[in-house]
């Protein structure tokens, strides 16, 4: 599968590297793609670099891994290129970094954090994933054998899109757990029950039952 990575930092860079090593075609991107050459070289022959617009066009699945405050501008740049595609939303709002937009979303109990992304990408199929895992764990827990895998919660409104994302996570050695729709995804948000707490899939399911 072709994967476009929008924002190739700690999460996007590690996820893209794993996907490339699992056999997927990956395009890393940023505002300065020339700085990503070494990342693509490390990821191997299935990886390349490009602009964010090129990555959005390239990917059958597009990974959004940018600061929360950048979502609006990114949407203006690539929104028309991702309609009908799956977007994996890894973004978290942090007021100290992202300012008022993060504060407003976190204080609005009527809006889930990934709902903000959904409103900026009409026509795309947004799946919240990879926002709960620390990048070091994403890097080090990949490709573990069955029975020793870390679980990763996902949420989204499109069932087929969630199946696609689940398969990608399985391809790199994680166990996906479907939390439900975007409206159900509060448990995945910053400082909530599943945020930055690596655990097996069964433990995630038990927390969801509670």
C-alpha positions, 0 to 999 in steps of 0.5 A, spaced: 500 500 500 502 507 498 502 511 505 503 518 505 506 521 511 505 528 513 509 530 518 515 526 519 518 527 526 518 522 532 511 518 530 510 519 523 518 518 522 518 511 526 511 509 523 513 510 516 520 506 517 516 500 520 511 500 514 517 501 509 520 495 512 513 491 512 513 492 505 509 498 504 511 504 499 512 510 503 513 517 502 515 522 508 514 529 507 515 535 511 515 543 509 523 541 508 523 534 505 530 535 503 532 534 510 528 527 510 533 524 506 537 520 511 530 518 514 528 515 508 535 512 507 534 508 514 527 506 512 530 502 506 528 501 498 521 502 499 521 509 502 522 516 498 521 523 500 517 529 497 513 535 499 506 535 503 502 536 497 506 530 493 505 525 499 498 527 500 497 525 492 501 519 493 498 516 499 492 511 499 492 512 506 495 519 509 498 519 516 497 526 519 502 527 524 503 534 525 503 539 531 495 540 533 496 548 531 498 546 524 492 542 522 488 548 519 494 550 515 495 543 512 488 542 511 488 548 506 494 545 503 492 538 501 484 538 503 482 537 496 488 531 495 485 527 500 478 526 499 475 519 499 482 517 502 483 514 509 487 519 514 490 516 520 490 522 525 496 521 530 495 529 533 494 531 540 493 538 542 498 541 547 496 548 550 504 549 551 506 548 544 499 549 540 496 555 544 489 557 544 486 552 539 489 546 543 486 550 549 479 551 546 478 544 543 481 540 550 476 545 554 470 543 549 466 537 552 462 537 546 468 536 541 472 530 541 479 532 539 479 528 532 473 531 531 477 537 530 481 534 524 474 531 521 471 538 520 478 540 517 478 534 512 471 533 509 470 527 505 476 524 508 475 518 512 479 520 519 481 514 523 484 516 530 490 512 532 497 512 534 496 518 538 496 514 545 503 511 544 510 514 546 514 515 540 520 510 543 515 505 545 512 505 537 520 505 535 521 499 540 515 495 541 514 494 533 514 487 530 513 483 536 511 476 536 504 474 537 502 474 545 507 479 546 504 485 542 502 492 545 495 494 543 493 500 540 486 503 540 483 506 534 477 510 533 473 512 527 466 513 523 468 509 517 468 501 518 472 499 512 477 505 514 478 502 521 479 495 518 485 498 513 488 502 519 488 495 523 491 491 518 497 496 517 498 496 525 498 488 525 503 489 519 508 492 524 507 488 530 501 491 534 494 489 536 489 494 534 483 495 539 477 498 536 474 503 541 468 505 536 467 512 533 470 519 533 465 520 538 467 515 543 474 517 543 475 521 549 478 515 552 484 516 547 485 523 548 491 527 552 491 524 559 485 520 559 485 512 561 489 510 554 494 515 553 501 513 554 500 507 557 502 501 553 499 495 555 496 489 551 490 489 547 486 485 552 488 490 558 485 495 553 479 491 552 478 491 560 479 498 561 474 500 556 469 495 559 470 499 565 
